[in-house]
Amino acid sequence: MSTHQTPLPSAAGRGRARQDAIYRPGALGVTPTVPTDMARLESRAQSVMSRRAWAYIAGGAGSGATMRANRAAFDRWQVVPRMLHATTERDLRTTVLGTELAAPLLLAPVGAAGLVAQDADLHIAEGAHASGIPYVFSCQGCSPMEATARAMAGTPFWYQLYWSTDEQLVDSMIGRAEAAGAQALVVTLDTTMLGWRTQDLDLGSLPFARGEGIAQYTSDPRFMQLVRERLGAGARAAQSLGIDPRRPLRAARAAKGGVGTLLSMSRTHPGGVRDNLRSPEPRAAVETFLDIYSNPGLSWEHIATLRERTSLPVVLKGVLHEDDARRAFDAGVDAVVVSNHGGRQVDRSIAALDALVRVRQAVGPDPTVLMDSGVRSGADLFVALALGADACLLGRPHVYGLALDGAAGVSAVIDNVLGELDLTMGLVGAASIADITRDLLVQA
């Protein structure tokens, strides 16, 4: 696929333009479909999402202490506006790892977003493109990366990689991302096992076990080779024992819950639903995925092999300790994302914003450091930039926008965040991203 980029729009004036786009219809009694207030956005999204979707998207690890810590960390910082600065224009543009950004924001990868809307990844891509913001494609997406890349329509994108236990699959995923036009490879480090996610557990709900969120795998030739090998081995074993290899499928059909799972697998697996219902392949694909999904033995030795496996900039996502950040840059990694996975992996983890301060202090001003987990507004983005982030990733809020208004909802959330960032910069006196510095903050 061509890597030609559509020129990104300047984000200058986003704030007043966004206000105008809301206030003019408001004069006629029309209020926004997507609330600008993040608490109301979350509440409205919950009202239209299923219990399973809400648990997976909004839930966190354990008691939720890490999610609360992420927000509390922002509350410990206050902006100090400066007056009479005569700042009338702002330039939000920046460049990160060679990717030109209209503003220092990317959409974070959110797996299994198909729980929220059909063709979710495509709608998210369309919303990101409409607002000129890059999207980090999820390895646990519900659409193949090639289709999502087409939906980006020239707006840059990065690709997230979960490191499988099958090294050939790792290579296949990297190769496909390169061919699709990804501008960076984001290796997520903190999900070598799923955290203790109580909302999902209490519903007994794991999307991947129903075939949801594994489209990057079922569209991959190496993965499907593994599925066929599994089916062949199972058929040979069943034949040697005189067992009908379709019996597990029939048993699953007999259980009420199993029928829904089989339908889900059949709908999400490539091919026709009717044919898939008669085939053991969708179930074998799920079982294969669950066996190889992520590598609990992931180590620095694995990361060291990436220079021979890709020419893309390598980003490590999930770094929280300053020593890990130093080691990453010493190993030649191009960037790190300071993140605790939105509080979804380790309960009572350090807040991502607190970790950002420590990491930036440890590595100095030059290495590329991004941040996610807890960013909910333009003011939050301003604070993170002032504390040393080169850019931030926005996670749950854009999925809430998706739930309310599809691609337009995703775009609305982005525009709201960047509108507030633009206005904050104008009111504080920062004409560019480089002007957002720590001397504009005090600790509460």
N, C-alpha and C positions, 0 to 999 in steps of 0.2 A: 504494500500500500504506500502511496505517496506520503511523504512527511511534510508536504507543503502546508503552511499555516495560513489561516485567515488572519489578517492584521487585527490585533486586539484593540477594542475601543479604549480610549482614555477614560479613567474613572473620575477625572476632574469634574466637579459640579454635580456629582451623583446625589449628594444630600438634598440640595434644593430641588433637583429634578424629581427625586423620589417623593419629596413632600408635595410637589405640585401634582404628581400623578395620583396622589391620594386625596388631597384637599379639593381639587377641581370636581371629581365625581362626588365628593362629600357634600359639596354645595347643593347637589341634586338629591341628596339623601342616600347615596350609595356608599356603603362602608366596605373596607377591604375583606376579601375572602380569607386572606391569610393575615392574622393579627400581627401587628408590629411588636406588641408586648410578648416577651418570650414565655411567660407563665401562661398567658391566654393561648398562645400558639400550642403549647404542650397539652393544655386541657382540651382544646378543640380537637386536636389530633387524636387524643385518647378516645374521644367520643365517637370517632368514625372508624377506629381500628378494632380488629378482632382481639380477643383476649390473648391469643397466641402471638399475634403480631406485636401487641403492646409489651408483652412480657419479654420478647426477644429484643426489640428495639430499645425500649426504655429501661429495662431491667439492668441490674448490676450484680456484682459479686457479693455474696454473703448478706450482711445487714445494710449494704449501701453506703458504708462509711466513706469509701473512697470517692464516690460520686459527690457526697456532701463536702468532703475535703477539697475537691476540685473547685467548687463554687466558693467555699470559705476563703480559699487562697486569694481569689480575686478581690474579695471584700476587705482584705488587709492592705490594699493599695488604693490611694486616692490621687486623682489628677489635679494638678495645680495650674489653672489657666493663666496665661499672661495677657495683658491688655495693651491696647494702642499699638498693635504690631502691624496694622494695615495689610494683613494677609487676605487678599481677595481671590486668589486662585490656588488650588491645590493640585499636585501631581501625585497620584497614588501608584503610579507604575513602578515596577521593580523587576529584577531578573534574578532567578534562582536556578542554579545549575544549568544555565543556558536556556532555560524556559522563560520567555517573556510573559510577565504577569500584568494584567490591567490593574491589579491591586494585590497586596500581599496575602492572598487567600486562595486555598484550594479546597475542593470538596473531598472529605475523607472517605475511604472505602467503608461501606456498611454492607455486611453480608446478608444474604437471604432477604433483601428488600422486596422480593416478590411476595412476601407475606403481606405487604402493605398495598401493593398495586401490581396488576399484571404488566409485564414488560417494564418493570421498575427501573432497571439499569438504563434502558433506552430513554425513558422519560427524564431521569436524572441527568443523563448526558445532554438531552435537548435543553433542559433548564440551565445547565452550566454553560452551554454554548450561547444561549440567549443573553446571558449576563457576562459573557466573555471570561469565564473563570475555569481554570483547569479542574479536571476530575481525576482522582486516583481510583482506577477501576478495582473493584473488589475481586480477589481470587475466589470468593464465595458468591460470585454474581449469579443472577438468574438468566442472563443472556450471554452468549459467547463474546469474548473481547472484540472479535472482528466486527460484529454487529454494533456493539457499543461504540467502537471507534468511528464507524460510519455516522452514527448519530451525533458525534461531536462536531462533524462538519468542518474540520480544520482547526477547531480550538484545541490547544495542546492537552495531552493527557499523560498520566503516569500509570504504571501497573504495579499492583501489590502482589507479592508472592508469599504464599505459605509454603514452607519447605517440606515437601513430601518425603516419605521414607523411600520412595523410588527415585533414584537419581536421574534416570532417563526421562521421567516425567518432569522433573525440575528443568532439565535442559529443553524439553519440548515447550513448556510454558514460557520460558525465557525467549526462545526462538520465535514463538508466535507473537509475543509482545513486541519484539523488535520489528517483525514483519508488519504488524498492524500500525506501527508508527509511534509507539510509546517513547517518551523523552527521558524517562528515568525508571529504574527498577527499585521498588520499595519493599524491602524484605521485613516482614513483621516477625519480631523476635519473641513476643510475650505470650504467644498462643500455641506453644508446643503441646499443651493440653488445655482443654476447656476449664475455665475457672468454675467455682461453686456458685452457679447462677440460680438463686433460689426461686425466682419467679418462673423460669422455665422448668425447673425441677418439680415444682408443685403442680404444674400442669402436665408433667410427663412429656414435655414438648421439646424435641430436637428437630429443627427443620430438615437437617441433612438426612435424617433417618426416613424422611418422607420424600426424598428426592429434591427438596427445595434448596436452592443455593449451590448446586453442583454443576451448573451449566458450563463452567470453564473446563470441567473434567470430562463430561460426556461429549463435549465437542473436540476433545483432544485425541489424536490418533494413538499416542502411547497409552493413555488411560484405557481407551476402548480395546486395545490389544490385551491389556491386563484383564479386562472384563471377559473377553472371549476365552482367554486361557483359564480363567476361573470356571466358566461354564463348561469348558471341555473337560477339566479335571473332575468337576462335580458329576457330569454325565457318565464318565468312565467309572468313577467310584460307585455310583448308583447302579450301573449295569452289572458290575461285578458282584453286587450284593442282591441283585434281583429287585431293586427298589425303583418305583416310578419316579423319575427326577422331577415331575410336576407336582408331587405330593405336597411339598412345603407351600407351593403357591395355592393349592386347593385348601390347605389348612388355614392359610391366611384369609382366604375368601370366606371361610366359615365363621370367622370371628368378626363381630360387628365393627370393632376398631380397625381390624385388618383391611376391611373393604375400603374405608376412607384412605388408608395409607396406600393401598394398591392403586386407587384412582389418582392420588397425588403423584405417585411415581410415574404412572402412565402418561399423565398430562405434561409433566416436566421433562420426560425423556424424549430425545429426538425421535421423530416419526409420528405416525398416527396413533391416537389414543386406543382405538379398537385393536389394532395390531399389537400394541404394547401390552394391553391387558391379557393377550393370549401368549405373550412371550416372557420367558424368565429373565430376559436381559435387563429390564429396568431394576428389578430387585438385586440382580447380581452387581449392577453398577453402584447401587447404594452400599451394598456390603463391601465392595472393593474400595469405595471411597472411605468408609469408616475404618477400614484396615490401614490405609496408607495416608490419610488426610494430612497429618502433621507429624513432624519428627521430634520426639521428646529428647533425642540425643543431639539436637542442633548445637553446634559449637563454633568457636572462632576458626577452627580448621575448615569447616564448611564455608564460612564467609571468605576465607582466603582463596578459595577456588574460583570466586566469581570473576576475577580479572581475566581468567582464561576462558570464561563462559559467556561473557557479554562485553560489549563496548559501551553499553549504557552507563550513565552515572548511577552509582549504587547508594541507596539511602537505607539506613537501618532505623526501623520504627519500633519504639517501645523502650528506648533508653531512659533510665531514671537516675542512674548513679554516675557521678562525674568520672570515676575511674573507667567505666565502660565507654563513656564518650571519648576519653583520651585514647583508649586502646583502639577504638574504631578509627579515629583519624590517623593514629600511628600506623594502622594496617592499610591505609590508603582508601578508606571509605570516603565518599564524596560529601555526605551529609548525614545527620541524625535527626530523628523526630523524637523529641521529648514527649512521652505519652504513657499513660497507664491504661490505655485501651478504653478510655471513657469510664473507668471504674468497674470494668466488666470481668477482670481477671483475678486480682488480689484484693481482698477486703482489707481495709486499714492500710492501704498503700500510701506512700507520700503523694501529695498533690502534684500534678504535673507542673503547675506554675511555680511552685516552690522548687521543684527539681530543675526547672529551666534556669532559675537564678543561679543555682549551684553549678550547673553544667556550663553556662556561659562564662562564669567567673573562672572555671577550671581550664577551659580550652582557649580563652582569649577571644578577641573581637573578630578574627578572620574566618575561622571555619563556619560552614553553613549549618545553622541550627534552626530547625522548625519545631513547632509545638502543636499539640492538640490535647483534648480532654478538658472540658469545662468551658470552652469558648461558646458564648451564647449571644453576643451582641457586638456592635461596633466599638463600644467603650471597652469591652473585654479585649478585643483585638488590639486596640490602642495600647492598653496596659501591657499585653504580652510583647508587642513590638518594642515598647519602651524598656522592657526588661531583657531584651536581647534576642527575641525571635526574629529571624529573617522573613518568615511568613508563618501563617497558621493554617491548620486544617479544621474544617467545620463538619461535624458529624451529625448527631441526632437532629438538629433543627432542620436541615434540608430534607430529611426523611419525613418530618412532620409536615413540611410544606407539600411534599409529594402526596401524603395522605389526604390533604385538604383540596388540592387543585392540580394534581399531576405535574407536568413539566412547568406549567405556569406558576405553580406553588413553589417549586424548587427555585425558580428564578426570582420570585417575590422575596423569599427568605434571603437569598444572596443580596438582592438590591437593598433590602432593609438593613442588613448588617453593614454593607459598604456605604450606604447613605449616612448612617450614624457615624461611621468612621470619618467620612469626609467632613461632616459638620463639626465633629469633635476637633479635628485638625484645624478647621477654620476658626473655631472659637478659642482654641488654645494658642494658635499662632504657628502651627507647623505647616509649611508650604510643601513639604515632600516627606516621603517615608524616612529619609535620612535625618529629618528634623525631629522625629519622635524619639526622644532620648530620656534616659532615666531621671534627669534633673527636672522633668515635668511631672514627676510622681513623688509622693511622700507615703510612708507607711502609716496606716491608720492607727 
